Amino acid sequence: MQFDWYILGTILSGLSSAFFGCLVFFYNRSKTGFIFLAFSFAFSLWTLPYAIWLSQPDAGDALFWSRMLNLGAVLIPIFYIHWIVLILKVESQHKKLLVVGYTATILYALFSFSPFFINTVVPIAEFPFWPQANILYAAFLFTLLLPFFTYGIFLVGRASFSRKTDPILRIQSRYILIGSIMSTIGGIANFPLMFGIPFIAPQLTLLTIFHPMFWAYGSMRYKILNVKTIATEILVFGLWIFILARTIIFQRTTDQLIEGILLLITIFFGVFLIRSVDKEVEQREALTVANAGQENLIHIISHQIKGYLAKSRNIFAELLSEPAYGPVSDAAKPMLNEGFRSLTEGVEFTQQILNASNVEKGTTQYSIQSVDIRSIVESIVPTLKEVAEKKGLKFKLDIKDGDYRTIGDLIQMKEAFRNLIDNSVHYTPTGGITVSLARNDDKFIFTVQDTGVGIAEEDKPKLFTKGGRGADSLKININSTGYGLFFVKKVIEAHQGTVRVESEGKGKGSMSTVELPVKIEPKP
């Protein structure tokens, strides 16, 4: 048998394509999965006769098998482009293309065994029998195969890098793109010899051993943990192919029998291993989905609670300020004021949790517009200053002269700055708070310095983490959520800035510093 390694490679390519086609269809028994299965079998129908043709010592037999593989070859382009438009969910926009493609495929398939496709085999390069293309093969090549693969690569390439594409589909498209490029290179490597040009080594066809892995990975809508399943399947499949290759290569019947028995044993335990891993993944995914559902439910409940609290707070505010409801007795005012304060804290508490949840999940919406940081700071200081002074704290606002106009999200920036000042108010029992705003050539600098409880060394790593707070936080501020600084960090980073909190230790106060670039570049 000549060219043993090359023949073996083409056999592996055919088996690889068939395996991954069945694998995808097993997990995705839809139209998309079925077309991928048909596409994979068409590829196998091309590569396996390819291996048989290479192994033939007789020119007549080589010609027969080189014509046989054309049936698979003519089916590949239409199944490929059909699968691509299904994956990208653009089948309806390509109905005419598919009708023309399937019609042309049927016509070419009818003549795939004729001399109009392959007229003879000749010795070329190191190959004793290489098929020579005729007029219909050239027509098929330039009207179906190359155009469909080029257009398919264009579609998945565009989806791979377009920000408008769904993120999961964008990742899938990149795997499909890699597989498509490998397949195209492997296929094109055969064509020069078919036209009598000993230019490109056809051994590049062996790239087709690996491209089905990329296609399968991109085709399957993998859930959160399915990477473990596919890794196991690829490992087991590789082991089967390795033992099968050894069985083919060995010349002695005894060796082939031993390898055959080993292959059967490996298939049995391989299937058992795949099923075990798949079952484990399904159980873990079910748990993950349940947790996600629970988190979503908590998020909805938090929104509802915030709404009820805010409504109740507004009622208290109206009772305290609107004489239309009748005068409020002096004895009742302290209780109403305390209720109003408590409800306000409840709204803020719930809002902090919702803010942190949104920024963590990446669902925070930023409305970029022209903003003035000076105006933002001046708008939030009066209320917080009043709270601080009621605690007996000194409150100082120091804004240096300068232009503080930039772009950003007014609401999110305002909430972030308010959060930092509010922290200092809560964690400063005596002394004072100084809020400063300055600008240099390339950045705005916002600081909040206090004489509060400070931060212990062991608590510093917890800052800016979700739920991160000091060991004594709840003793000082019962409403501490641990989400405030986490939210601040995410918002400031979204505005291309940095935030840090410094303290010399417990009882020595702290200073929060936000630095924002003067020129914030809007993200697309």
URTA-V346334 format. One record per residue. N is the residue number from 1. RES is the residue in one letter. PHI is phi in whole degrees, 0 to 359 (none if undefined). D_CENTER is the distance of its C-alpha to the mean C-alpha in whole Angstrom. Layout:
<<N,RES,PHI,D_CENTER> <N,RES,PHI,D_CENTER>>
This chain:
<<1,M,none,47> <2,Q,273,46> <3,F,52,43> <4,D,307,42> <5,W,292,38> <6,Y,291,37> <7,I,297,38> <8,L,299,36> <9,G,299,33> <10,T,292,34> <11,I,296,34> <12,L,299,31> <13,S,297,29> <14,G,296,31> <15,L,293,30> <16,S,299,26> <17,S,298,26> <18,A,296,28> <19,F,298,26> <20,F,288,22> <21,G,297,24> <22,C,294,25> <23,L,298,22> <24,V,296,20> <25,F,294,23> <26,F,298,23> <27,Y,271,20> <28,N,222,20> <29,R,275,23> <30,S,240,23> <31,K,299,24> <32,T,298,21> <33,G,296,21> <34,F,292,25> <35,I,295,25> <36,F,294,23> <37,L,297,25> <38,A,297,28> <39,F,299,26> <40,S,294,26> <41,F,291,30> <42,A,298,31> <43,F,296,29> <44,S,295,31> <45,L,292,34> <46,W,272,34> <47,T,284,34> <48,L,291,36> <49,P,298,39> <50,Y,303,38> <51,A,295,39> <52,I,294,42> <53,W,301,43> <54,L,297,43> <55,S,272,45> <56,Q,281,48> <57,P,273,51> <58,D,247,52> <59,A,297,52> <60,G,297,52> <61,D,295,50> <62,A,298,47> <63,L,295,48> <64,F,300,47> <65,W,287,44> <66,S,289,43> <67,R,280,43> <68,M,300,42> <69,L,292,38> <70,N,296,38> <71,L,300,38> <72,G,294,34> <73,A,298,34> <74,V,287,35> <75,L,278,32> <76,I,300,29> <77,P,299,29> <78,I,291,29> <79,F,294,27> <80,Y,297,24> <81,I,293,24> <82,H,295,24> <83,W,296,21> <84,I,298,19> <85,V,290,20> <86,L,290,20> <87,I,301,16> <88,L,276,16> <89,K,60,18> <90,V,234,21> <91,E,298,23> <92,S,298,26> <93,Q,281,26> <94,H,238,27> <95,K,297,29> <96,K,296,32> <97,L,300,30> <98,L,293,30> <99,V,298,34> <100,V,297,35> <101,G,297,33> <102,Y,293,34> <103,T,297,37> <104,A,297,37> <105,T,298,36> <106,I,298,39> <107,L,296,41> <108,Y,294,40> <109,A,297,40> <110,L,296,44> <111,F,253,45> <112,S,294,42> <113,F,266,45> <114,S,275,48> <115,P,296,49> <116,F,291,48> <117,F,267,44> <118,I,237,45> <119,N,263,49> <120,T,194,50> <121,V,237,48> <122,V,224,50> <123,P,287,50> <124,I,207,47> <125,A,54,46> <126,E,264,46> <127,F,261,46> <128,P,287,49> <129,F,224,47> <130,W,234,45> <131,P,296,44> <132,Q,248,45> <133,A,287,44> <134,N,247,46> <135,I,299,46> <136,L,290,43> <137,Y,293,41> <138,A,298,41> <139,A,296,40> <140,F,301,38> <141,L,298,36> <142,F,265,36> <143,T,250,36> <144,L,232,33> <145,L,296,31> <146,L,294,30> <147,P,299,30> <148,F,291,27> <149,F,290,25> <150,T,297,25> <151,Y,292,24> <152,G,298,22> <153,I,296,20> <154,F,298,21> <155,L,297,19> <156,V,288,16> <157,G,295,16> <158,R,296,16> <159,A,293,13> <160,S,293,11> <161,F,239,12> <162,S,274,13> <163,R,288,12> <164,K,281,13> <165,T,285,11> <166,D,307,9> <167,P,306,5> <168,I,293,5> <169,L,295,8> <170,R,297,7> <171,I,292,6> <172,Q,303,9> <173,S,298,11> <174,R,293,11> <175,Y,294,12> <176,I,296,15> <177,L,298,16> <178,I,300,17> <179,G,298,18> <180,S,294,20> <181,I,294,21> <182,M,299,23> <183,S,295,24> <184,T,296,26> <185,I,298,27> <186,G,298,29> <187,G,287,30> <188,I,299,32> <189,A,301,33> <190,N,276,36> <191,F,291,37> <192,P,304,40> <193,L,297,42> <194,M,290,42> <195,F,251,44> <196,G,76,46> <197,I,249,44> <198,P,281,43> <199,F,251,41> <200,I,252,37> <201,A,292,37> <202,P,292,36> <203,Q,298,35> <204,L,298,31> <205,T,304,31> <206,L,295,30> <207,L,300,27> <208,T,290,26> <209,I,294,26> <210,F,260,23> <211,H,296,21> <212,P,300,21> <213,M,298,19> <214,F,292,16> <215,W,297,17> <216,A,296,17> <217,Y,296,13> <218,G,286,12> <219,S,287,14> <220,M,281,14> <221,R,279,12> <222,Y,296,11> <223,K,276,11> <224,I,299,11> <225,L,244,13> <226,N,288,14> <227,V,300,13> <228,K,296,17> <229,T,295,18> <230,I,295,17> <231,A,297,18> <232,T,296,22> <233,E,296,22> <234,I,295,22> <235,L,298,24> <236,V,295,27> <237,F,299,27> <238,G,300,27> <239,L,294,30> <240,W,298,32> <241,I,297,31> <242,F,298,33> <243,I,291,36> <244,L,297,36> <245,A,297,37> <246,R,298,39> <247,T,297,41> <248,I,289,41> <249,I,290,42> <250,F,300,45> <251,Q,267,49> <252,R,282,51> <253,T,299,50> <254,T,300,51> <255,D,296,47> <256,Q,295,46> <257,L,296,47> <258,I,298,45> <259,E,295,42> <260,G,296,42> <261,I,296,43> <262,L,298,40> <263,L,296,37> <264,L,297,38> <265,I,297,38> <266,T,295,35> <267,I,298,34> <268,F,299,35> <269,F,288,33> <270,G,296,30> <271,V,298,30> <272,F,298,31> <273,L,296,28> <274,I,298,25> <275,R,295,26> <276,S,295,27> <277,V,295,23> <278,D,298,22> <279,K,295,24> <280,E,298,23> <281,V,296,19> <282,E,299,20> <283,Q,295,22> <284,R,290,20> <285,E,292,17> <286,A,299,20> <287,L,294,21> <288,T,296,17> <289,V,297,17> <290,A,298,21> <291,N,296,20> <292,A,296,17> <293,G,296,20> <294,Q,295,22> <295,E,297,20> <296,N,295,20> <297,L,297,24> <298,I,299,25> <299,H,298,23> <300,I,296,25> <301,I,298,28> <302,S,298,28> <303,H,299,28> <304,Q,295,31> <305,I,300,32> <306,K,301,32> <307,G,298,33> <308,Y,295,36> <309,L,297,37> <310,A,297,37> <311,K,296,39> <312,S,295,42> <313,R,298,42> <314,N,294,42> <315,I,297,45> <316,F,299,47> <317,A,297,46> <318,E,292,48> <319,L,299,51> <320,L,281,52> <321,S,246,52> <322,E,260,53> <323,P,292,57> <324,A,299,57> <325,Y,271,56> <326,G,99,59> <327,P,293,60> <328,V,261,58> <329,S,293,60> <330,D,300,60> <331,A,290,60> <332,A,277,57> <333,K,303,55> <334,P,301,54> <335,M,291,52> <336,L,294,50> <337,N,297,49> <338,E,293,48> <339,G,297,46> <340,F,298,45> <341,R,296,44> <342,S,295,42> <343,L,293,40> <344,T,298,39> <345,E,295,38> <346,G,296,36> <347,V,297,34> <348,E,295,33> <349,F,300,32> <350,T,294,30> <351,Q,297,28> <352,Q,299,27> <353,I,295,25> <354,L,295,24> <355,N,300,23> <356,A,296,21> <357,S,296,19> <358,N,294,18> <359,V,291,17> <360,E,293,15> <361,K,277,13> <362,G,76,13> <363,T,260,15> <364,T,294,18> <365,Q,265,19> <366,Y,255,21> <367,S,258,24> <368,I,281,25> <369,Q,207,29> <370,S,286,32> <371,V,226,33> <372,D,239,35> <373,I,296,35> <374,R,302,38> <375,S,296,39> <376,I,299,36> <377,V,295,37> <378,E,294,41> <379,S,283,39> <380,I,264,38> <381,V,292,41> <382,P,307,44> <383,T,295,43> <384,L,289,41> <385,K,297,45> <386,E,298,47> <387,V,296,45> <388,A,295,45> <389,E,292,49> <390,K,294,50> <391,K,277,49> <392,G,85,51> <393,L,267,49> <394,K,278,49> <395,F,230,47> <396,K,235,47> <397,L,246,45> <398,D,233,45> <399,I,245,43> <400,K,287,44> <401,D,296,45> <402,G,154,43> <403,D,266,40> <404,Y,249,37> <405,R,278,35> <406,T,203,32> <407,I,238,29> <408,G,169,26> <409,D,267,26> <410,L,302,29> <411,I,292,29> <412,Q,292,26> <413,M,295,28> <414,K,299,31> <415,E,294,29> <416,A,294,28> <417,F,296,32> <418,R,300,33> <419,N,299,32> <420,L,293,33> <421,I,294,36> <422,D,300,36> <423,N,302,35> <424,S,297,38> <425,V,298,41> <426,H,291,40> <427,Y,256,40> <428,T,238,43> <429,P,286,46> <430,T,218,49> <431,G,102,49> <432,G,201,47> <433,I,227,44> <434,T,238,43> <435,V,254,41> <436,S,234,41> <437,L,221,39> <438,A,218,40> <439,R,216,38> <440,N,244,39> <441,D,297,38> <442,D,237,34> <443,K,205,33> <444,F,264,34> <445,I,235,35> <446,F,248,35> <447,T,229,37> <448,V,231,38> <449,Q,246,40> <450,D,224,42> <451,T,251,45> <452,G,280,43> <453,V,286,42> <454,G,74,40> <455,I,229,37> <456,A,291,38> <457,E,302,37> <458,E,288,35> <459,D,270,33> <460,K,300,32> <461,P,297,29> <462,K,279,28> <463,L,299,28> <464,F,68,25> <465,T,258,23> <466,K,295,22> <467,G,76,26> <468,G,283,27> <469,R,204,31> <470,G,290,34> <471,A,298,36> <472,D,258,39> <473,S,302,37> <474,L,292,38> <475,K,292,41> <476,I,269,41> <477,N,228,39> <478,I,295,39> <479,N,268,36> <480,S,295,34> <481,T,258,30> <482,G,80,29> <483,Y,257,26> <484,G,300,27> <485,L,292,27> <486,F,299,23> <487,F,296,23> <488,V,303,25> <489,K,301,23> <490,K,296,20> <491,V,292,22> <492,I,295,24> <493,E,295,21> <494,A,296,19> <495,H,262,23> <496,Q,64,22> <497,G,248,25> <498,T,228,26> <499,V,222,28> <500,R,212,30> <501,V,234,32> <502,E,240,36> <503,S,203,38> <504,E,277,41> <505,G,138,41> <506,K,300,43> <507,G,76,45> <508,K,245,44> <509,G,72,42> <510,S,207,39> <511,M,222,37> <512,S,261,34> <513,T,229,33> <514,V,245,31> <515,E,239,30> <516,L,238,29> <517,P,294,29> <518,V,298,32> <519,K,248,30> <520,I,274,26> <521,E,274,24> <522,P,295,22> <523,K,278,19> <524,P,290,18>>
